[in-house]
Amino acid sequence: MTATTSLQPTTAAATTDHLAYYRKALAVVAPLPFLAIGLTYLLQDVPGDAPFPTIVRDVGNHIGVVHAVSWLSFAFFGLLIPAVLAIAATTYVVRPRLTAWATTLCLPAFAIGFGLNANDTELAVITHDKHLDLTTMTALDKAWQAQAIAGIASLLFIVAVVFGLGMLGVALWRGKVIPVWAAVGFTVGAVTHPFLPGHVAQGIGLLVAAVSLTQVSRVLLSRR
């Protein structure tokens, strides 16, 4: 007679512990990418939509600050997608369809934007630090920007910010999972920042979004 071993169902306690890790992890990361990019905008006076020689000049004028805030990119690029998942984790029960549309738009668009979008500021930093020929690097920047794949990646990223994060903000508001002020603060701060005049206003808007997302963290930590 051959002995057989059956897999026992996961116990309730083990399942609770397993989910608790994800809840706590998402609660911690929810505000961090918006805090990081908000501080970057606030402290770094380097307009990303200026001609490349102007960006190089501004980078050189603020190179110490630029180098310091560049480390904030770790939090922004690494945690933006988990932050979207943190918001979705608070809204999917009360607004499942809106949450699904928003995450379907945000997650691939942010990943594509991070990987394929042209980054003028980082190219300007390299140009300044390595004393590269400005004419050659300007031509490189123009060629990079002219690629269809870079243009599409940039467009998808903006669409995800405006519409994807906007839908998540509406889901937070209509689902009533966080206070109204926090839902409005996140929506206004995150969605409107590409259209605000000047880096200070943009940075403040993103910091408002970060503060608002602390309410998402509170909800995740309170759930069982």
N, C-alpha and C positions, 0 to 999 in steps of 0.2 A: 504494500500500500504506500503510495507516494504522498508525502506530506506537502501541503500547500500553504502558502502564506498570503493572507488577504491584506490589502491596504485599508487601514481604518480611516474613517472620515476625520478630517481635521476637527479638533475640539473647538468649542466656542471660545475658550480662553486663548488658545493659540491664534485663532482668527482675529480676535480683538487686539492682541499684541501686535500682530502683523499689520493690521490697518492703522494702529496707533502710530507706528513709525512714519508712515506716509502722511498722515494727518499733521504730525508735528513738523516733519520736514517741509511740507508745503506751507505750513503756517509761518515758518521762519523765513522762507525765501520770498513770500508774496510781495512785500514792499521793496525788497533789496534792489532789483534792477532799475526801478523807477527812481529810487534814492540815488543810485550810482550815476545814472544818466542825467538826473536833475542837477547834481553837484558838478558834473562835467560841463553842462551848459552854463551854469551859473559862474563857474570859476574860469572857464576857458573862453577867452574873447577871440575866437578864430571862426569867422563866418564860413560855413561849408559850401555856400553857394557863390562865393566870390571867384574871380579868375585865379588860376593856379599860382601865378607869381605873387598875387596879393596874399594868398593863404600861406605861402612860404615866408613872406615878409612878416606876417602876423605871428606865425609860429616862432620865428626867430626873436621877435620882441617879447614873447612870453614863454620861452623855451622851458624854464624851470617849472612853471605851472603845468605846461603841456605834458612834460615828462611825469609829473606827480599824478595828474588825473588820469593818465593813460592806464594806470593800474586799475582804475575803476571799470575799465572795459571787461575785466574778468567777470565781475558781478553782472554787468549788463548782458553781455553775449551769452554767458553761461546760465543765467537764471531767468531770462525773459520768458522762455517757453515753459519752465516749471511754474512761473508766476501765473501764466495763462491757465495752466492746469489747476492751480490753487483757486483761482476765481471760479473756474468751471466746477470744481468740487463743491462749491457752496451754492451753485445755482442750478445744477443739472436736475435736481429733484423737483424744484418749483417751476423752472422754465426750461424743460428739457429740449424743446425744439430750437429755441433761440440760442441756447448754449451750444447745441450741436452745430448750428450754422456758424456761430462765431469761432469755435475751436477749429472747425474744418477749414475756415479761411485763414485763421491766425497761424496755426502750427506750421503748415508747409510754407506759407509765405515768409514767415520770419526765418525759417531755416534756409530758404533760397536766398533771401536778402543778406543774411550773414555770410553765406558762402560765395556769392557771385557779385554782390554790389561793389562798385568802385569806391575806395576810401581815400578821398583827397587829402584829408588831414594826416593820415599815417604816411602817405607818399610824400607829403610836404616835410614831415618830421625827418624821414630818411634823407631827403634832399638836403635839408639844413645840416643834419648831424654829420653826414658823410661828405659834405661839400661837393655835391654832384652838380653837373652843368645844368643851369636853370632852363636853358633853351631845350636841351634834350629831354629833361624831365617834364617840361610843359608839353612837348610833343607826345611823350608817353602817356601823360594824363589824358590828353585829348583823344588819343587812340583808344585808351581803355574805356573812356566814357562813351565813345562812339560805337562800341560793341553792342549789338542788339541784346545779347544775353545780360549785359550789365544794366541796360536800360529797363528791360523787363523785370529784373530782380529788384531794382530801385522802385519801380511802379508798384509791384506786388507788396513790397514792404510798406509803402505809404498807404495803399488800400487796406492792408491789414491793420495798421494803426488807426486809421479813420473809421473804417466800417467794422472790422473785427472787434477791436477794443470798444468801439462805440456800442456794439450789440451786447457785449459783456456788461458794459455799464448799465444798459437798459435792463438786462436780466437781473442785475443786482438791485435796481430800483423797483422793478415790477414784482420781483420775487420777494421783496421786503426782508431779505436775509441780513442786511446791514442797515444802519440808520440812513435816512434819505440824504443827509448832508454828505455822508461818505460816498454814496453811490453817485451823487451829482459831482462831488469833488474829483472822484476818479475819472468820470466821463469827460468833464470839462478839461481837467489837467492833462490827461493823456491824449485825448483826441485833437484838441485845438493847438497843441504846442508847435506843430509844423507851420502854423499860420500866424503865430504871435510875432510881433516885431521885436527883434533884438534877443540876444542870448540870455539876458537877465530875466525877461518875462517868460521865455521858454523854460528856463531852469526853475523858476518859481512854480510854473504850472505843473511840471513833472514832480516837484517836491510835494505839491498838494495831492497829486495822485498817489504818491508813496504813503503819505500820512493817512489818506483815505483807506488804503489797502491794509493798514493795521487792523481795521475792523473785520476784514476777511480773515486775518490771522486769529483774531479773537474768536470768531465763529468756529473755525476749524479746531482750535484748542478746546472749545467747550463741547464739541460733539463727542459722542461715544458710539 
